Amino acid sequence: MRKNDYNLAPVLSTILRSNVFFSGRAYRALVKSPAEFVVGTYKTLGMTQMQAGVQRSMTAMGQILFYPPNVSGWPGGQNWITSQMLLARENFVSQLTASQGTMQSGWFDDVPTDAHKAAQQLVGTILQGDASPNATAQVVDYLNGTGESALGTFSVENRDIRLRGGAYLTMAMPAFQLA
């Protein structure tokens, strides 16, 4: 900082370009707070309007915005991952992916109708490709209707409901909980 006359731009540039910033220790090492989780989910799905009930969902996840439990704020990290809070996160994602706002965002417009390509795109977009081959295969199986006779294989007729479900399954993976 002294070398740059306390100008923060070069200092931040050095930090953000550092290999340590992108190391294995730093990558997906923090648990998202409910606010990060909610906003990140909306951004991931390309949705610009918050739906009714978001504040209620965040409260269930353990964070009431602008009302921290004490002067030091909310405890972070692993405190955000309890069985009750994980269930609240999954319920939030389930409600959001089932809503009409998800399809109106245009996010699914570019997803192909081929189950393998669609799963790759879902995992690539939502998790930046950070899913095991087995987890990706489970999304492919869901999209293809493996084990389900009611919806049949992935097609134009069931595309919307399958993509919503595939997005939900991808967001239910542990990597989506981490920043």
Phi and psi in degrees as a GROMACS rama.xvg file:
@    title "Ramachandran Plot"
@    xaxis  label "Phi"
@    yaxis  label "Psi"
@TYPE xy
-63.414  -39.4727  ARG-2
-58.9556  -29.554  LYS-3
-105.066  23.1233  ASN-4
52.2396  40.0789  ASP-5
61.6644  22.4658  TYR-6
-81.0522  120.789  ASN-7
-76.7184  -25.7073  LEU-8
-56.4047  -50.9632  ALA-9
-67.1223  -32.5437  PRO-10
-66.3996  -48.3744  VAL-11
-63.8369  -38.0143  LEU-12
-59.9291  -42.8617  SER-13
-64.3562  -43.67  THR-14
-64.9358  -47.9312  ILE-15
-71.1455  -21.0968  LEU-16
-94.2029  -3.80805  ARG-17
-68.4372  143.317  SER-18
-63.7576  -29.3875  ASN-19
-64.4869  -34.3828  VAL-20
-62.6774  -30.5649  PHE-21
-107.759  16.5305  PHE-22
-71.398  168.173  SER-23
-61.2681  -31.1669  GLY-24
-69.5849  -29.2174  ARG-25
-93.6916  -28.3624  ALA-26
-70.6988  122.317  TYR-27
50.4894  43.049  ARG-28
-96.965  -12.757  ALA-29
-113.519  141  LEU-30
-81.434  132.444  VAL-31
-66.3636  137.298  LYS-32
-71.7802  163.637  SER-33
-55.3654  -39.0701  PRO-34
-63.7426  -44.4851  ALA-35
-64.3559  -38.6619  GLU-36
-64.8651  -47.9106  PHE-37
-65.7718  -51.5815  VAL-38
-63.5845  -41.1583  VAL-39
-63.1696  -37.3498  GLY-40
-66.2043  -44.5687  THR-41
-61.9729  -43.3453  TYR-42
-65.551  -40.9705  LYS-43
-59.7395  -41.1554  THR-44
-85.9571  0.189561  LEU-45
69.8624  24.8644  GLY-46
-94.1847  133.305  MET-47
-104.537  -18.1428  THR-48
-107.996  125.77  GLN-49
-72.8669  140.96  MET-50
-91.4949  162.609  GLN-51
-61.603  143.232  ALA-52
93.3171  -0.313454  GLY-53
-64.8979  -41.7646  VAL-54
-63.1343  -37.8775  GLN-55
-64.6303  -40.3509  ARG-56
-63.8344  -42.4408  SER-57
-65.1464  -36.8498  MET-58
-62.684  -41.8398  THR-59
-65.0648  -28.7452  ALA-60
-81.0489  -7.77853  MET-61
104.459  10.4712  GLY-62
-134.623  118.946  GLN-63
-105.438  111.411  ILE-64
-55.7079  139.838  LEU-65
66.9785  8.0627  PHE-66
-132.642  70.1826  TYR-67
-67.5737  157.155  PRO-68
-66.8981  -24.6777  PRO-69
-158.626  -176.953  ASN-70
-66.9907  -20.0986  VAL-71
-86.0631  -2.46212  SER-72
90.5814  -160.586  GLY-73
-86.9893  141.712  TRP-74
-68.9514  138.234  PRO-75
-109.387  -158.784  GLY-76
63.3757  -132.231  GLY-77
-67.2521  -12.6171  GLN-78
-64.4313  -20.873  ASN-79
-81.4379  -8.55206  TRP-80
-113.524  84.9761  ILE-81
-116.631  167.404  THR-82
-60.9235  -39.6238  SER-83
-67.686  -42.9538  GLN-84
-71.6535  -35.1197  MET-85
-64.3315  -40.5954  LEU-86
-63.1722  -40.9236  LEU-87
-63.3664  -39.3557  ALA-88
-63.5285  -45.7931  ARG-89
-65.3402  -38.6212  GLU-90
-62.9776  -41.211  ASN-91
-60.8916  -48.9808  PHE-92
-63.7509  -39.4288  VAL-93
-62.0908  -46.8114  SER-94
-64.3761  -40.4006  GLN-95
-68.4741  -44.7942  LEU-96
-71.0796  -22.6906  THR-97
-83.7224  -10.5178  ALA-98
-79.5543  157.625  SER-99
-68.1655  -26.3866  GLN-100
-60.0138  -31.1757  GLY-101
-63.5094  -44.8075  THR-102
-73.8856  -31.1662  MET-103
-74.307  -16.5192  GLN-104
-69.8969  -17.3807  SER-105
81.8871  3.48832  GLY-106
-64.419  -35.4479  TRP-107
-86.7401  -4.86123  PHE-108
-58.6682  -37.7047  ASP-109
-90.1994  -1.83915  ASP-110
-77.1225  127.575  VAL-111
-68.6409  164.928  PRO-112
-87.9528  -5.5968  THR-113
-79.9349  126.301  ASP-114
-59.7923  -42.362  ALA-115
-65.1194  -46.2333  HIS-116
-67.3784  -38.6501  LYS-117
-64.0449  -43.8684  ALA-118
-62.974  -42.1241  ALA-119
-61.0465  -41.0891  GLN-120
-69.2485  -40.9278  GLN-121
-60.7713  -49.2005  LEU-122
-66.304  -38.7479  VAL-123
-65.9838  -41.4841  GLY-124
-78.6627  -45.7037  THR-125
-78.7433  -39.985  ILE-126
-115.61  11.3631  LEU-127
53.158  35.9206  GLN-128
76.767  7.41187  GLY-129
-89.1461  67.0077  ASP-130
-142.602  147.383  ALA-131
-69.6203  157.574  SER-132
-57.9456  -34.997  PRO-133
-65.2286  -42.8838  ASN-134
-65.3317  -41.4472  ALA-135
-64.5019  -38.2006  THR-136
-63.6738  -33.7764  ALA-137
-67.0913  -36.5895  GLN-138
-66.6874  -40.9968  VAL-139
-60.5099  -45.8279  VAL-140
-59.9982  -42.5248  ASP-141
-62.1686  -47.5112  TYR-142
-60.6519  -36.4592  LEU-143
-79.5467  -7.32159  ASN-144
78.9107  22.7671  GLY-145
-59.5119  124.704  THR-146
85.4532  -0.212202  GLY-147
-123.962  132.108  GLU-148
-102.82  -18.1738  SER-149
-67.5261  -38.6228  ALA-150
-104.221  -9.32797  LEU-151
66.032  -166.322  GLY-152
-76.3072  164.49  THR-153
-60.861  122.479  PHE-154
-151.74  178.878  SER-155
-62.5026  -34.8969  VAL-156
-66.8812  -36.5729  GLU-157
-112.364  13.6592  ASN-158
-55.3538  -49.882  ARG-159
-60.3867  -49.9702  ASP-160
-67.1631  -37.5786  ILE-161
-68.4835  -40.7593  ARG-162
-66.1987  -38.594  LEU-163
-61.0067  -45.5615  ARG-164
-64.817  -39.5917  GLY-165
-64.3613  -39.7428  GLY-166
-64.4566  -41.6935  ALA-167
-60.6232  -47.6506  TYR-168
-60.3041  -38.5896  LEU-169
-67.5901  -40.8458  THR-170
-73.4159  -16.5  MET-171
-81.4079  -9.10527  ALA-172
-70.858  148.46  MET-173
-55.933  -34.1874  PRO-174
-61.8888  -26.8807  ALA-175
-72.4043  -18.4029  PHE-176
-80.1777  -12.0986  GLN-177
-109.661  147.557  LEU-178
